[in-house]
Amino acid sequence: MKNREENENQERNVRKMDENPEEKFHDEIAKVAYHLWEISGKVPDKDLENWENAKKIVLALHENDEKKKDNEQMDAKGKGMMGRSEMMKKRHMKNFGGKESEE
């Protein structure tokens, strides 16, 4: 009975995280920061440093995942199509008043 309740709670948490990507991102950073704290010898007062390093790691991992998705899409659909990363970069530049570089 308890396993069933645990499974239902886990499924609920997964659905909740899928609905809130910011929470998922925060949780990923927290796990990496905790791991960094552990492997550094659990040094006190390094919370912010561990958090910032974890954030960089998680961002790099997600960026690599996006690049991989873009490459897979280009392979599947043929060359010449704009990948998701490029599209997001252009949208970001437009939304924040930056200028796109013409390449």
SULNOR-V441077 format. One record per run of one state. SS is the DSSP state (@ for helix, = for strand, . for the rest). FROM is the first residue (numbers start at 1). TO is the last residue. Records with the same first field share a line. If there is no record, write none. Layout:
SS->FROM-TO + FROM-TO
//
This chain:
.->1-1 + 20-20 + 40-46 + 78-83 + 96-103
@->2-19 + 21-39 + 47-77 + 84-95
//
